[in-house]
């Protein structure tokens, strides 16, 4: 299942009992587990904006971690 927007595309994948959201932000793959019980098939579309903001935060955290390791 994909959700397209003017900013990014989001891919949802279920692994075991957990749904994950994947996105490409600034040419890097970013992923995060969705909160327990959240299902993208039953989630209202208004929540996609919140997910996109979350993925931007995850991307920023990845960059900060990479900078500390380098």
BATORNU-468593 format. One record per atom (N, C-alpha, C): residue number from 1; x, y, z; chain; residue in three letters; atom name. Coordinates in nm, 4 decimals, padded with zeros to 6 digits. Example, Ala and Ser with C-alpha at 12.3 -4.5 7.8 and 13.67 -1.06 7.14 Angstrom:
2
pos=1	c1=01.3190	c2=-00.5690	c3=00.7800	unit=A	code=ala	site=N
pos=1	c1=01.2300	c2=-00.4500	c3=00.7800	unit=A	code=ala	site=CA
pos=1	c1=01.3200	c2=-00.3300	c3=00.7800	unit=A	code=ala	site=C
pos=2	c1=01.2850	c2=-00.2250	c3=00.7080	unit=A	code=ser	site=N
pos=2	c1=01.3670	c2=-00.1060	c3=00.7140	unit=A	code=ser	site=CA
pos=2	c1=01.2900	c2=00.0030	c3=00.7870	unit=A	code=ser	site=C
This chain:
70
pos=1	c1=00.0853	c2=-00.1176	c3=00.0000	unit=A	code=unk	site=N
pos=1	c1=00.0000	c2=00.0000	c3=00.0000	unit=A	code=unk	site=CA
pos=1	c1=00.0888	c2=00.1225	c3=00.0000	unit=A	code=unk	site=C
pos=2	c1=00.0671	c2=00.2145	c3=-00.0909	unit=A	code=unk	site=N
pos=2	c1=00.1430	c2=00.3371	c3=-00.0957	unit=A	code=unk	site=CA
pos=2	c1=00.0519	c2=00.4563	c3=-00.0813	unit=A	code=unk	site=C
pos=3	c1=00.1017	c2=00.5581	c3=-00.0190	unit=A	code=unk	site=N
pos=3	c1=00.0309	c2=00.6856	c3=-00.0083	unit=A	code=unk	site=CA
pos=3	c1=00.1194	c2=00.7891	c3=-00.0725	unit=A	code=unk	site=C
pos=4	c1=00.0742	c2=00.8481	c3=-00.1806	unit=A	code=unk	site=N
pos=4	c1=00.1522	c2=00.9504	c3=-00.2482	unit=A	code=unk	site=CA
pos=4	c1=00.1113	c2=01.0874	c3=-00.1988	unit=A	code=unk	site=C
pos=5	c1=00.2084	c2=01.1766	c3=-00.1927	unit=A	code=unk	site=N
pos=5	c1=00.1810	c2=01.3155	c3=-00.1596	unit=A	code=unk	site=CA
pos=5	c1=00.2757	c2=01.4016	c3=-00.2400	unit=A	code=unk	site=C
pos=6	c1=00.2595	c2=01.5295	c3=-00.2309	unit=A	code=unk	site=N
pos=6	c1=00.3480	c2=01.6192	c3=-00.3025	unit=A	code=unk	site=CA
pos=6	c1=00.4883	c2=01.6191	c3=-00.2429	unit=A	code=unk	site=C
pos=7	c1=00.5029	c2=01.5721	c3=-00.1202	unit=A	code=unk	site=N
pos=7	c1=00.6328	c2=01.5750	c3=-00.0541	unit=A	code=unk	site=CA
pos=7	c1=00.7073	c2=01.4424	c3=-00.0646	unit=A	code=unk	site=C
pos=8	c1=00.6400	c2=01.3304	c3=-00.0459	unit=A	code=unk	site=N
pos=8	c1=00.7090	c2=01.2029	c3=-00.0443	unit=A	code=unk	site=CA
pos=8	c1=00.6107	c2=01.0893	c3=-00.0664	unit=A	code=unk	site=C
pos=9	c1=00.6675	c2=00.9721	c3=-00.0928	unit=A	code=unk	site=N
pos=9	c1=00.5875	c2=00.8514	c3=-00.0994	unit=A	code=unk	site=CA
pos=9	c1=00.6162	c2=00.7700	c3=00.0247	unit=A	code=unk	site=C
pos=10	c1=00.5155	c2=00.7006	c3=00.0708	unit=A	code=unk	site=N
pos=10	c1=00.5287	c2=00.6207	c3=00.1915	unit=A	code=unk	site=CA
pos=10	c1=00.4864	c2=00.4779	c3=00.1588	unit=A	code=unk	site=C
pos=11	c1=00.5648	c2=00.3809	c3=00.2016	unit=A	code=unk	site=N
pos=11	c1=00.5334	c2=00.2400	c3=00.1816	unit=A	code=unk	site=CA
pos=11	c1=00.5091	c2=00.1773	c3=00.3177	unit=A	code=unk	site=C
pos=12	c1=00.3998	c2=00.1029	c3=00.3307	unit=A	code=unk	site=N
pos=12	c1=00.3697	c2=00.0315	c3=00.4543	unit=A	code=unk	site=CA
pos=12	c1=00.3952	c2=-00.1167	c3=00.4311	unit=A	code=unk	site=C
pos=13	c1=00.4583	c2=-00.1819	c3=00.5285	unit=A	code=unk	site=N
pos=13	c1=00.4857	c2=-00.3250	c3=00.5202	unit=A	code=unk	site=CA
pos=13	c1=00.4635	c2=-00.3866	c3=00.6579	unit=A	code=unk	site=C
pos=14	c1=00.3926	c2=-00.4968	c3=00.6606	unit=A	code=unk	site=N
pos=14	c1=00.3706	c2=-00.5667	c3=00.7869	unit=A	code=unk	site=CA
pos=14	c1=00.4708	c2=-00.6803	c3=00.7980	unit=A	code=unk	site=C
pos=15	c1=00.5459	c2=-00.6815	c3=00.9071	unit=A	code=unk	site=N
pos=15	c1=00.6416	c2=-00.7873	c3=00.9370	unit=A	code=unk	site=CA
pos=15	c1=00.6017	c2=-00.8466	c3=01.0712	unit=A	code=unk	site=C
pos=16	c1=00.5576	c2=-00.9722	c3=01.0698	unit=A	code=unk	site=N
pos=16	c1=00.5040	c2=-01.0317	c3=01.1915	unit=A	code=unk	site=CA
pos=16	c1=00.3739	c2=-00.9636	c3=01.2266	unit=A	code=unk	site=C
pos=17	c1=00.3668	c2=-00.9100	c3=01.3473	unit=A	code=unk	site=N
pos=17	c1=00.2453	c2=-00.8412	c3=01.3921	unit=A	code=unk	site=CA
pos=17	c1=00.2614	c2=-00.6892	c3=01.3904	unit=A	code=unk	site=C
pos=18	c1=00.3732	c2=-00.6410	c3=01.3374	unit=A	code=unk	site=N
pos=18	c1=00.4028	c2=-00.4978	c3=01.3421	unit=A	code=unk	site=CA
pos=18	c1=00.4022	c2=-00.4383	c3=01.2019	unit=A	code=unk	site=C
pos=19	c1=00.3355	c2=-00.3234	c3=01.1857	unit=A	code=unk	site=N
pos=19	c1=00.3371	c2=-00.2484	c3=01.0617	unit=A	code=unk	site=CA
pos=19	c1=00.4538	c2=-00.1509	c3=01.0665	unit=A	code=unk	site=C
pos=20	c1=00.5272	c2=-00.1410	c3=00.9557	unit=A	code=unk	site=N
pos=20	c1=00.6364	c2=-00.0460	c3=00.9418	unit=A	code=unk	site=CA
pos=20	c1=00.6040	c2=00.0511	c3=00.8293	unit=A	code=unk	site=C
pos=21	c1=00.6577	c2=00.1707	c3=00.8390	unit=A	code=unk	site=N
pos=21	c1=00.6442	c2=00.2700	c3=00.7332	unit=A	code=unk	site=CA
pos=21	c1=00.7844	c2=00.3003	c3=00.6810	unit=A	code=unk	site=C
pos=22	c1=00.7990	c2=00.2983	c3=00.5493	unit=A	code=unk	site=N
pos=22	c1=00.9261	c2=00.3251	c3=00.4831	unit=A	code=unk	site=CA
pos=22	c1=00.9088	c2=00.4465	c3=00.3935	unit=A	code=unk	site=C
pos=23	c1=01.0142	c2=00.5272	c3=00.3836	unit=A	code=unk	site=N
pos=23	c1=01.0106	c2=00.6427	c3=00.2957	unit=A	code=unk	site=CA
pos=23	c1=01.1526	c2=00.6769	c3=00.2549	unit=A	code=unk	site=C
pos=24	c1=01.1659	c2=00.7510	c3=00.1457	unit=A	code=unk	site=N
pos=24	c1=01.2954	c2=00.8027	c3=00.1055	unit=A	code=unk	site=CA
pos=24	c1=01.2937	c2=00.9525	c3=00.1313	unit=A	code=unk	site=C
pos=25	c1=01.3856	c2=00.9965	c3=00.2148	unit=A	code=unk	site=N
pos=25	c1=01.3942	c2=01.1371	c3=00.2510	unit=A	code=unk	site=CA
pos=25	c1=01.5380	c2=01.1811	c3=00.2301	unit=A	code=unk	site=C
pos=26	c1=01.5574	c2=01.2849	c3=00.1507	unit=A	code=unk	site=N
pos=26	c1=01.6916	c2=01.3351	c3=00.1195	unit=A	code=unk	site=CA
pos=26	c1=01.7822	c2=01.2232	c3=00.0676	unit=A	code=unk	site=C
pos=27	c1=01.7283	c2=01.1412	c3=-00.0218	unit=A	code=unk	site=N
pos=27	c1=01.8018	c2=01.0311	c3=-00.0863	unit=A	code=unk	site=CA
pos=27	c1=01.8462	c2=00.9220	c3=00.0099	unit=A	code=unk	site=C
pos=28	c1=01.7809	c2=00.9099	c3=00.1244	unit=A	code=unk	site=N
pos=28	c1=01.8116	c2=00.8048	c3=00.2200	unit=A	code=unk	site=CA
pos=28	c1=01.6848	c2=00.7306	c3=00.2577	unit=A	code=unk	site=C
pos=29	c1=01.6957	c2=00.5984	c3=00.2721	unit=A	code=unk	site=N
pos=29	c1=01.5836	c2=00.5164	c3=00.3166	unit=A	code=unk	site=CA
pos=29	c1=01.5658	c2=00.5348	c3=00.4663	unit=A	code=unk	site=C
pos=30	c1=01.4437	c2=00.5670	c3=00.5065	unit=A	code=unk	site=N
pos=30	c1=01.4108	c2=00.5874	c3=00.6468	unit=A	code=unk	site=CA
pos=30	c1=01.2916	c2=00.4985	c3=00.6781	unit=A	code=unk	site=C
pos=31	c1=01.2948	c2=00.4323	c3=00.7940	unit=A	code=unk	site=N
pos=31	c1=01.1814	c2=00.3485	c3=00.8322	unit=A	code=unk	site=CA
pos=31	c1=01.1564	c2=00.3597	c3=00.9813	unit=A	code=unk	site=C
pos=32	c1=01.0320	c2=00.3259	c3=01.0174	unit=A	code=unk	site=N
pos=32	c1=00.9930	c2=00.3315	c3=01.1576	unit=A	code=unk	site=CA
pos=32	c1=00.8744	c2=00.2377	c3=01.1793	unit=A	code=unk	site=C
pos=33	c1=00.8683	c2=00.1783	c3=01.2960	unit=A	code=unk	site=N
pos=33	c1=00.7525	c2=00.0960	c3=01.3312	unit=A	code=unk	site=CA
pos=33	c1=00.6349	c2=00.1873	c3=01.3630	unit=A	code=unk	site=C
pos=34	c1=00.5162	c2=00.1486	c3=01.3180	unit=A	code=unk	site=N
pos=34	c1=00.3962	c2=00.2219	c3=01.3553	unit=A	code=unk	site=CA
pos=34	c1=00.3574	c2=00.1849	c3=01.4981	unit=A	code=unk	site=C
pos=35	c1=00.2866	c2=00.2715	c3=01.5670	unit=A	code=unk	site=N
pos=35	c1=00.2431	c2=00.2386	c3=01.7029	unit=A	code=unk	site=CA
pos=35	c1=00.1601	c2=00.1093	c3=01.7053	unit=A	code=unk	site=C
pos=36	c1=00.1707	c2=00.0373	c3=01.8137	unit=A	code=unk	site=N
pos=36	c1=00.0989	c2=-00.0892	c3=01.8291	unit=A	code=unk	site=CA
pos=36	c1=-00.0503	c2=-00.0698	c3=01.8036	unit=A	code=unk	site=C
pos=37	c1=-00.1068	c2=-00.1575	c3=01.7234	unit=A	code=unk	site=N
pos=37	c1=-00.2492	c2=-00.1524	c3=01.6940	unit=A	code=unk	site=CA
pos=37	c1=-00.2849	c2=-00.0665	c3=01.5739	unit=A	code=unk	site=C
pos=38	c1=-00.1901	c2=00.0106	c3=01.5213	unit=A	code=unk	site=N
pos=38	c1=-00.2197	c2=00.0949	c3=01.4052	unit=A	code=unk	site=CA
pos=38	c1=-00.2110	c2=00.0104	c3=01.2784	unit=A	code=unk	site=C
pos=39	c1=-00.3115	c2=00.0234	c3=01.1940	unit=A	code=unk	site=N
pos=39	c1=-00.3188	c2=-00.0493	c3=01.0681	unit=A	code=unk	site=CA
pos=39	c1=-00.3413	c2=00.0528	c3=00.9572	unit=A	code=unk	site=C
pos=40	c1=-00.2504	c2=00.0614	c3=00.8588	unit=A	code=unk	site=N
pos=40	c1=-00.2675	c2=00.1621	c3=00.7538	unit=A	code=unk	site=CA
pos=40	c1=-00.3918	c2=00.1396	c3=00.6680	unit=A	code=unk	site=C
pos=41	c1=-00.4486	c2=00.0196	c3=00.6695	unit=A	code=unk	site=N
pos=41	c1=-00.5704	c2=-00.0076	c3=00.5930	unit=A	code=unk	site=CA
pos=41	c1=-00.6942	c2=00.0546	c3=00.6583	unit=A	code=unk	site=C
pos=42	c1=-00.6878	c2=00.0783	c3=00.7884	unit=A	code=unk	site=N
pos=42	c1=-00.8034	c2=00.1330	c3=00.8593	unit=A	code=unk	site=CA
pos=42	c1=-00.7781	c2=00.2730	c3=00.9164	unit=A	code=unk	site=C
pos=43	c1=-00.6586	c2=00.3276	c3=00.8920	unit=A	code=unk	site=N
pos=43	c1=-00.6232	c2=00.4592	c3=00.9436	unit=A	code=unk	site=CA
pos=43	c1=-00.6841	c2=00.5682	c3=00.8564	unit=A	code=unk	site=C
pos=44	c1=-00.7385	c2=00.6700	c3=00.9184	unit=A	code=unk	site=N
pos=44	c1=-00.7956	c2=00.7821	c3=00.8445	unit=A	code=unk	site=CA
pos=44	c1=-00.6847	c2=00.8603	c3=00.7749	unit=A	code=unk	site=C
pos=45	c1=-00.7154	c2=00.9167	c3=00.6604	unit=A	code=unk	site=N
pos=45	c1=-00.6161	c2=00.9856	c3=00.5796	unit=A	code=unk	site=CA
pos=45	c1=-00.5528	c2=01.1047	c3=00.6493	unit=A	code=unk	site=C
pos=46	c1=-00.6204	c2=01.1675	c3=00.7431	unit=A	code=unk	site=N
pos=46	c1=-00.5640	c2=01.2816	c3=00.8129	unit=A	code=unk	site=CA
pos=46	c1=-00.4354	c2=01.2443	c3=00.8858	unit=A	code=unk	site=C
pos=47	c1=-00.4218	c2=01.1181	c3=00.9224	unit=A	code=unk	site=N
pos=47	c1=-00.3048	c2=01.0735	c3=00.9972	unit=A	code=unk	site=CA
pos=47	c1=-00.1802	c2=01.0663	c3=00.9095	unit=A	code=unk	site=C
pos=48	c1=-00.1957	c2=01.0579	c3=00.7790	unit=A	code=unk	site=N
pos=48	c1=-00.0789	c2=01.0492	c3=00.6913	unit=A	code=unk	site=CA
pos=48	c1=00.0113	c2=01.1712	c3=00.7071	unit=A	code=unk	site=C
pos=49	c1=-00.0453	c2=01.2873	c3=00.7309	unit=A	code=unk	site=N
pos=49	c1=00.0361	c2=01.4072	c3=00.7530	unit=A	code=unk	site=CA
pos=49	c1=00.1230	c2=01.3896	c3=00.8774	unit=A	code=unk	site=C
pos=50	c1=00.0676	c2=01.3332	c3=00.9812	unit=A	code=unk	site=N
pos=50	c1=00.1424	c2=01.3080	c3=01.1048	unit=A	code=unk	site=CA
pos=50	c1=00.2546	c2=01.2088	c3=01.0776	unit=A	code=unk	site=C
pos=51	c1=00.2271	c2=01.1049	c3=00.9978	unit=A	code=unk	site=N
pos=51	c1=00.3289	c2=01.0046	c3=00.9653	unit=A	code=unk	site=CA
pos=51	c1=00.4428	c2=01.0692	c3=00.8868	unit=A	code=unk	site=C
pos=52	c1=00.4115	c2=01.1551	c3=00.7907	unit=A	code=unk	site=N
pos=52	c1=00.5156	c2=01.2220	c3=00.7143	unit=A	code=unk	site=CA
pos=52	c1=00.6038	c2=01.3079	c3=00.8051	unit=A	code=unk	site=C
pos=53	c1=00.5440	c2=01.3802	c3=00.8976	unit=A	code=unk	site=N
pos=53	c1=00.6225	c2=01.4602	c3=00.9920	unit=A	code=unk	site=CA
pos=53	c1=00.7113	c2=01.3703	c3=01.0775	unit=A	code=unk	site=C
pos=54	c1=00.6591	c2=01.2572	c3=01.1203	unit=A	code=unk	site=N
pos=54	c1=00.7365	c2=01.1629	c3=01.2000	unit=A	code=unk	site=CA
pos=54	c1=00.8570	c2=01.1125	c3=01.1208	unit=A	code=unk	site=C
pos=55	c1=00.8371	c2=01.0804	c3=00.9935	unit=A	code=unk	site=N
pos=55	c1=00.9463	c2=01.0295	c3=00.9117	unit=A	code=unk	site=CA
pos=55	c1=01.0541	c2=01.1365	c3=00.8917	unit=A	code=unk	site=C
pos=56	c1=01.0152	c2=01.2622	c3=00.8828	unit=A	code=unk	site=N
pos=56	c1=01.1143	c2=01.3703	c3=00.8740	unit=A	code=unk	site=CA
pos=56	c1=01.1987	c2=01.3743	c3=01.0019	unit=A	code=unk	site=C
pos=57	c1=01.1355	c2=01.3562	c3=01.1180	unit=A	code=unk	site=N
pos=57	c1=01.2083	c2=01.3552	c3=01.2451	unit=A	code=unk	site=CA
pos=57	c1=01.3032	c2=01.2356	c3=01.2527	unit=A	code=unk	site=C
pos=58	c1=01.2569	c2=01.1191	c3=01.2061	unit=A	code=unk	site=N
pos=58	c1=01.3412	c2=00.9997	c3=01.2063	unit=A	code=unk	site=CA
pos=58	c1=01.4630	c2=01.0226	c3=01.1175	unit=A	code=unk	site=C
pos=59	c1=01.4435	c2=01.0826	c3=01.0007	unit=A	code=unk	site=N
pos=59	c1=01.5532	c2=01.1125	c3=00.9095	unit=A	code=unk	site=CA
pos=59	c1=01.6564	c2=01.2030	c3=00.9768	unit=A	code=unk	site=C
pos=60	c1=01.6091	c2=01.3045	c3=01.0471	unit=A	code=unk	site=N
pos=60	c1=01.6994	c2=01.3968	c3=01.1167	unit=A	code=unk	site=CA
pos=60	c1=01.7793	c2=01.3229	c3=01.2237	unit=A	code=unk	site=C
pos=61	c1=01.7141	c2=01.2324	c3=01.2975	unit=A	code=unk	site=N
pos=61	c1=01.7833	c2=01.1557	c3=01.4007	unit=A	code=unk	site=CA
pos=61	c1=01.8893	c2=01.0647	c3=01.3397	unit=A	code=unk	site=C
pos=62	c1=01.8585	c2=01.0006	c3=01.2244	unit=A	code=unk	site=N
pos=62	c1=01.9571	c2=00.9167	c3=01.1559	unit=A	code=unk	site=CA
pos=62	c1=02.0811	c2=00.9977	c3=01.1194	unit=A	code=unk	site=C
pos=63	c1=02.0596	c2=01.1189	c3=01.0670	unit=A	code=unk	site=N
pos=63	c1=02.1717	c2=01.2035	c3=01.0277	unit=A	code=unk	site=CA
pos=63	c1=02.2563	c2=01.2419	c3=01.1489	unit=A	code=unk	site=C
pos=64	c1=02.1917	c2=01.2728	c3=01.2606	unit=A	code=unk	site=N
pos=64	c1=02.2648	c2=01.3087	c3=01.3819	unit=A	code=unk	site=CA
pos=64	c1=02.3477	c2=01.1912	c3=01.4331	unit=A	code=unk	site=C
pos=65	c1=02.2926	c2=01.0709	c3=01.4270	unit=A	code=unk	site=N
pos=65	c1=02.3659	c2=00.9515	c3=01.4710	unit=A	code=unk	site=CA
pos=65	c1=02.4850	c2=00.9265	c3=01.3802	unit=A	code=unk	site=C
pos=66	c1=02.4648	c2=00.9386	c3=01.2479	unit=A	code=unk	site=N
pos=66	c1=02.5747	c2=00.9200	c3=01.1529	unit=A	code=unk	site=CA
pos=66	c1=02.6870	c2=01.0207	c3=01.1783	unit=A	code=unk	site=C
pos=67	c1=02.6515	c2=01.1442	c3=01.2088	unit=A	code=unk	site=N
pos=67	c1=02.7511	c2=01.2480	c3=01.2334	unit=A	code=unk	site=CA
pos=67	c1=02.8316	c2=01.2171	c3=01.3593	unit=A	code=unk	site=C
pos=68	c1=02.7676	c2=01.1585	c3=01.4600	unit=A	code=unk	site=N
pos=68	c1=02.8377	c2=01.1252	c3=01.5843	unit=A	code=unk	site=CA
pos=68	c1=02.9341	c2=01.0087	c3=01.5637	unit=A	code=unk	site=C
pos=69	c1=02.8970	c2=00.9132	c3=01.4786	unit=A	code=unk	site=N
pos=69	c1=02.9802	c2=00.7948	c3=01.4537	unit=A	code=unk	site=CA
pos=69	c1=03.0999	c2=00.8293	c3=01.3659	unit=A	code=unk	site=C
pos=70	c1=03.0809	c2=00.9225	c3=01.2742	unit=A	code=unk	site=N
pos=70	c1=03.1885	c2=00.9574	c3=01.1789	unit=A	code=unk	site=CA
pos=70	c1=03.2983	c2=01.0362	c3=01.2412	unit=A	code=unk	site=C
